[in-house]
Amino acid sequence: MSKKIRKPIKKEKDFSSKIVKILSQSANKPFNYKQIAAKLELDDTNSRNQIIKDLKILAAQKKIIETEPGKYLIKAISQDYYEGTIDMTSRKTAYFICPDFAEDVFIPTNNLNRALDKDKVKVYVYNRRKGKRPEGEVIEVLERDKTEFVGVIDIQANFAFVSTANPKMYTDIFIPKDKMGEAENGDVVLVKIEDWPKRADSPFGSVIRVLGKPGEHNTEIHAILAEYGLPADFPVEVEVFAQKLDTSIQESEIAKRRDMRDTLTFTIDPKDAKDFDDALSFKKLENGNFEIGIHIADVSYYLEEGTILDDEAYQRATSVYLVDRVVPMLPEVLSNFACSLRPNEEKYTFSAVFEVSPTSQVINQWFGRTVIYSDQRFAYEEAQYIIETKDNTIPVDISITGESYVVSDEIVEATLKLDELAKILRKKRMQNGAISFDKVEVKFNLDAEGEPEGVYFKISKDANHLIEEFMLLANRKVAEYIGKQKKTFVYRIHDEPNEDKLIAMATVIAKFGYKIDFRNKGDISKSLNALMEEVNGKKEQNLIDTLAIRSMSKAKYSTDNIGHYGLAFDYYSHFTSPIRRYPDVMVHRLLQYYLDGGASVDEETYETKCLHCSNMESLATNAERDSIKYMQVKYMQDHQDEEFLGVISGVTEWGIYVEIVSNKCEGMVRIREIKDDYYTFDEKQYALVGATSNSILQLGDEIYVKVKNADLVKKQLDFHFLRRAE
């Protein structure tokens, strides 16, 4: 059967919303029906009569004022018009988010008036009487959040439509024949919305890039990047600029720096890391204390402000860690070579050097530019082996060299002492109210073609905590040093938890027999830590870890220091990863500027940069999450005939979400697929209840499932329900 051709033209009958919009846009200018008809490009008698009728109705509703016979003005200084952001649902309705309202305002589908998800809009709010939920109508789209979308193109004879897999994008995009580019029917494409004519159902756009065929590995990875507006490659001119940089170590530059090349220095990183942006140095002092240096790649030395290289790094703001690749913030010549603290090479660094007592008290501190020489590179597994065994012979099965080798006694001693000091620092943090989230990370073993061969879990151990504690120390002390001078700085801030989310979480975890203490913020953090410890290793751990993280506020960058709740620090910044985070570059520049005696910089300028970096971090996080979901679906595609034990991780009116225990892949069992009874959703119990047997399927229950459908484009898994676990 041939597909019905849709036309992007729709006949309008009610002009009320358009009239209000026209009058709102010229709030002080009265209009008559002829002027409104002209604005709407209508000249037929029926439409004009309808406009006259709608004007009288709006005046009767007191939404507009008749200033003189036949002339109308929007109601002056109306309290019913607000600016805010659209949050679309997957049901083609939306909520209007505005700080003036305690609860979000509901926007029905027919009141969206071309607004898309996250657009900045002006909304007319009605139903504001007591007892009624406020609703709204979009009067004007003030600013589009995005105009580029990824979707699959459906080509007809003279035009095409592009439909996206994003459930929050409620419209497809109309593509005229001359705007299709090289796209073929069924291709995944990146399109740009260029216009949305007044009488068109769909926005008009053009194809700006063909990404490939749906389901192909590279197509889907590039589609994830394009969906979030993230680049896949560097512009040629940026690569050329980077290649021309002088990355040699010069005696004239060494003379300007503190020379720490003779101090024992080493790096500890993931075994597959290519950029090493931090190193630790260790020296025993005659007074019994220790000199510990946290040395960070001096990216700002190479990255000069005002260059195309710096502009590109700022726009990216962060490296993006997808499941099979890294999209770096800096070109490889810097990220993997000049700025990477590789073993047996001299490198320029920016350092925080501390004199630390045997009880981990900071006695003295120094910040500044240095030159170092890394004596050794460790993977976390190798450092962990030293910590656990105190042995200096690294066995072949964990060695990154592929061969067994001997580590010097000096490095073993330094590693063990640093571990001891790090454990004291960590204990102090926890006592001060820091929250410990050691969430299990899902990782994939990939073959040469990027296909998933297996799943493993990344768990933080002592070696990870060792590096973490000294990075936290450097970040905290740098922020404290500038913060106490009351000068503008880039902080990493984290607000207190959202109380509503904590209450919702408490309701869910109560079903597992757990609780949270809400009496004060100190009790909340202690209670959360106790909860994390209690669920460790249990089937519901990942679910509760996820709920706890979601109940937290999001950390972000700001010049307004409110402290960091999760770490229990009054001052905190990001100083330790300038290869992959632009805020760290800003911190390095500001720190050096203030060390040189500079006056406080303009706060507003840096707050704008902080907001940009926070936004880009959020996009990168979403892309990373989508790439993991994609790989999970791809992995499960090859295991369609297997039975899996899963834990119910979510319950809704349309089915249950199930997380597979062995690989953390999550999918849905539709309610109609559960055949042993007729189930309905019980909101109070947060469970599905069988009509005949009264049997319950609820959060945390273990069931066996099998893959029903693995959709790579939508990144969704559907499961067959097999049976309950014994």
GIDA-V646935 format. One record per backbone hydrogen bond with DSSP energy under -1.0 kcal/mol. CO is the residue of the C=O (numbers start at 1). NH is the residue of the N-H. If there is no record, write none. Layout:
co=CO nh=NH
co=CO nh=NH
This chain:
co=15 nh=19
co=16 nh=20
co=17 nh=21
co=18 nh=22
co=19 nh=23
co=20 nh=24
co=21 nh=25
co=26 nh=29
co=31 nh=72
co=32 nh=36
co=33 nh=37
co=34 nh=38
co=35 nh=39
co=36 nh=40
co=37 nh=42
co=38 nh=41
co=44 nh=48
co=45 nh=49
co=46 nh=50
co=47 nh=51
co=48 nh=52
co=49 nh=53
co=50 nh=54
co=51 nh=55
co=52 nh=56
co=53 nh=57
co=54 nh=58
co=55 nh=59
co=56 nh=60
co=57 nh=61
co=58 nh=63
co=58 nh=64
co=59 nh=62
co=63 nh=75
co=65 nh=73
co=68 nh=71
co=71 nh=67
co=72 nh=31
co=73 nh=65
co=80 nh=125
co=82 nh=123
co=84 nh=121
co=85 nh=97
co=86 nh=118
co=87 nh=95
co=93 nh=89
co=94 nh=107
co=95 nh=87
co=96 nh=105
co=97 nh=85
co=98 nh=101
co=105 nh=96
co=106 nh=136
co=107 nh=94
co=108 nh=111
co=109 nh=112
co=111 nh=138
co=112 nh=115
co=116 nh=119
co=119 nh=86
co=120 nh=142
co=120 nh=143
co=121 nh=84
co=122 nh=139
co=122 nh=140
co=123 nh=82
co=124 nh=137
co=126 nh=135
co=129 nh=132
co=134 nh=106
co=135 nh=126
co=137 nh=124
co=140 nh=122
co=143 nh=120
co=147 nh=193
co=149 nh=191
co=151 nh=189
co=152 nh=163
co=153 nh=186
co=154 nh=161
co=158 nh=177
co=159 nh=156
co=160 nh=175
co=161 nh=154
co=162 nh=173
co=163 nh=152
co=166 nh=169
co=173 nh=162
co=174 nh=205
co=175 nh=160
co=176 nh=179
co=177 nh=180
co=179 nh=207
co=180 nh=183
co=184 nh=187
co=187 nh=153
co=188 nh=211
co=188 nh=212
co=189 nh=151
co=190 nh=208
co=190 nh=209
co=191 nh=149
co=192 nh=206
co=195 nh=204
co=197 nh=200
co=199 nh=10
co=203 nh=174
co=204 nh=194
co=204 nh=195
co=206 nh=192
co=209 nh=190
co=212 nh=188
co=213 nh=216
co=216 nh=220
co=217 nh=221
co=218 nh=222
co=219 nh=223
co=220 nh=224
co=221 nh=225
co=222 nh=226
co=223 nh=227
co=224 nh=228
co=225 nh=230
co=226 nh=229
co=235 nh=239
co=236 nh=240
co=237 nh=241
co=238 nh=242
co=239 nh=243
co=240 nh=244
co=242 nh=245
co=250 nh=254
co=251 nh=255
co=253 nh=256
co=254 nh=257
co=258 nh=371
co=260 nh=263
co=264 nh=282
co=265 nh=375
co=266 nh=280
co=267 nh=378
co=269 nh=380
co=270 nh=273
co=276 nh=341
co=277 nh=297
co=279 nh=295
co=280 nh=266
co=281 nh=293
co=283 nh=291
co=285 nh=288
co=289 nh=285
co=290 nh=356
co=291 nh=283
co=292 nh=354
co=293 nh=281
co=294 nh=352
co=295 nh=279
co=296 nh=350
co=297 nh=299
co=298 nh=301
co=299 nh=302
co=299 nh=303
co=302 nh=304
co=304 nh=307
co=307 nh=311
co=308 nh=312
co=309 nh=313
co=310 nh=314
co=311 nh=315
co=312 nh=316
co=313 nh=317
co=317 nh=582
co=320 nh=322
co=320 nh=327
co=325 nh=322
co=327 nh=320
co=331 nh=334
co=331 nh=335
co=332 nh=336
co=333 nh=338
co=334 nh=339
co=340 nh=342
co=345 nh=374
co=347 nh=372
co=348 nh=298
co=349 nh=370
co=350 nh=296
co=351 nh=368
co=352 nh=294
co=353 nh=366
co=354 nh=292
co=355 nh=363
co=355 nh=364
co=356 nh=290
co=357 nh=360
co=361 nh=357
co=364 nh=355
co=366 nh=353
co=368 nh=351
co=369 nh=258
co=370 nh=349
co=371 nh=260
co=372 nh=347
co=374 nh=344
co=376 nh=267
co=378 nh=269
co=379 nh=383
co=380 nh=384
co=381 nh=385
co=382 nh=386
co=383 nh=387
co=384 nh=388
co=385 nh=389
co=386 nh=390
co=392 nh=407
co=394 nh=405
co=395 nh=398
co=395 nh=399
co=405 nh=394
co=408 nh=412
co=409 nh=413
co=410 nh=414
co=411 nh=415
co=412 nh=416
co=413 nh=417
co=414 nh=418
co=415 nh=419
co=416 nh=420
co=417 nh=421
co=418 nh=422
co=419 nh=423
co=420 nh=424
co=421 nh=425
co=422 nh=426
co=423 nh=427
co=424 nh=428
co=425 nh=429
co=426 nh=430
co=427 nh=431
co=428 nh=432
co=429 nh=434
co=430 nh=433
co=441 nh=458
co=443 nh=456
co=445 nh=453
co=445 nh=454
co=447 nh=450
co=451 nh=447
co=454 nh=445
co=456 nh=443
co=458 nh=441
co=461 nh=465
co=462 nh=466
co=463 nh=467
co=464 nh=468
co=465 nh=469
co=466 nh=470
co=467 nh=471
co=468 nh=472
co=469 nh=473
co=470 nh=474
co=471 nh=475
co=472 nh=476
co=473 nh=477
co=474 nh=478
co=475 nh=479
co=476 nh=480
co=477 nh=481
co=478 nh=482
co=479 nh=483
co=480 nh=484
co=482 nh=485
co=482 nh=487
co=483 nh=486
co=491 nh=558
co=493 nh=556
co=494 nh=565
co=498 nh=502
co=499 nh=503
co=500 nh=504
co=501 nh=505
co=502 nh=506
co=503 nh=507
co=504 nh=508
co=505 nh=509
co=506 nh=510
co=508 nh=511
co=509 nh=512
co=509 nh=514
co=510 nh=513
co=520 nh=524
co=521 nh=525
co=522 nh=526
co=523 nh=527
co=524 nh=528
co=525 nh=529
co=526 nh=530
co=527 nh=531
co=528 nh=532
co=529 nh=533
co=530 nh=534
co=531 nh=535
co=535 nh=538
co=538 nh=541
co=540 nh=544
co=541 nh=545
co=542 nh=546
co=543 nh=547
co=544 nh=548
co=545 nh=549
co=546 nh=550
co=547 nh=551
co=551 nh=498
co=556 nh=493
co=558 nh=491
co=563 nh=494
co=564 nh=568
co=564 nh=569
co=566 nh=435
co=569 nh=564
co=572 nh=492
co=577 nh=581
co=580 nh=319
co=582 nh=586
co=583 nh=587
co=584 nh=588
co=585 nh=589
co=586 nh=590
co=587 nh=591
co=588 nh=592
co=589 nh=593
co=590 nh=594
co=591 nh=595
co=592 nh=596
co=593 nh=598
co=594 nh=597
co=602 nh=606
co=603 nh=607
co=604 nh=608
co=605 nh=609
co=606 nh=610
co=607 nh=611
co=608 nh=612
co=609 nh=613
co=610 nh=614
co=611 nh=615
co=612 nh=616
co=613 nh=617
co=614 nh=618
co=615 nh=619
co=616 nh=620
co=617 nh=621
co=618 nh=622
co=619 nh=623
co=620 nh=624
co=621 nh=625
co=622 nh=626
co=623 nh=627
co=624 nh=628
co=625 nh=629
co=626 nh=630
co=627 nh=631
co=628 nh=632
co=629 nh=633
co=630 nh=634
co=631 nh=635
co=632 nh=636
co=633 nh=637
co=636 nh=639
co=639 nh=642
co=644 nh=705
co=645 nh=661
co=646 nh=703
co=647 nh=659
co=648 nh=700
co=650 nh=657
co=654 nh=671
co=655 nh=652
co=656 nh=669
co=657 nh=649
co=657 nh=650
co=658 nh=667
co=659 nh=647
co=660 nh=664
co=665 nh=660
co=667 nh=658
co=668 nh=719
co=669 nh=656
co=670 nh=673
co=671 nh=674
co=673 nh=675
co=678 nh=691
co=680 nh=689
co=682 nh=686
co=682 nh=687
co=687 nh=682
co=688 nh=697
co=689 nh=680
co=690 nh=694
co=695 nh=690
co=697 nh=688
co=698 nh=701
co=701 nh=648
co=702 nh=725
co=703 nh=646
co=704 nh=722
co=704 nh=723
co=705 nh=644
co=706 nh=720
co=709 nh=718
co=711 nh=715
co=711 nh=716
co=716 nh=711
co=717 nh=668
co=718 nh=708
co=718 nh=709
co=720 nh=706
co=723 nh=704
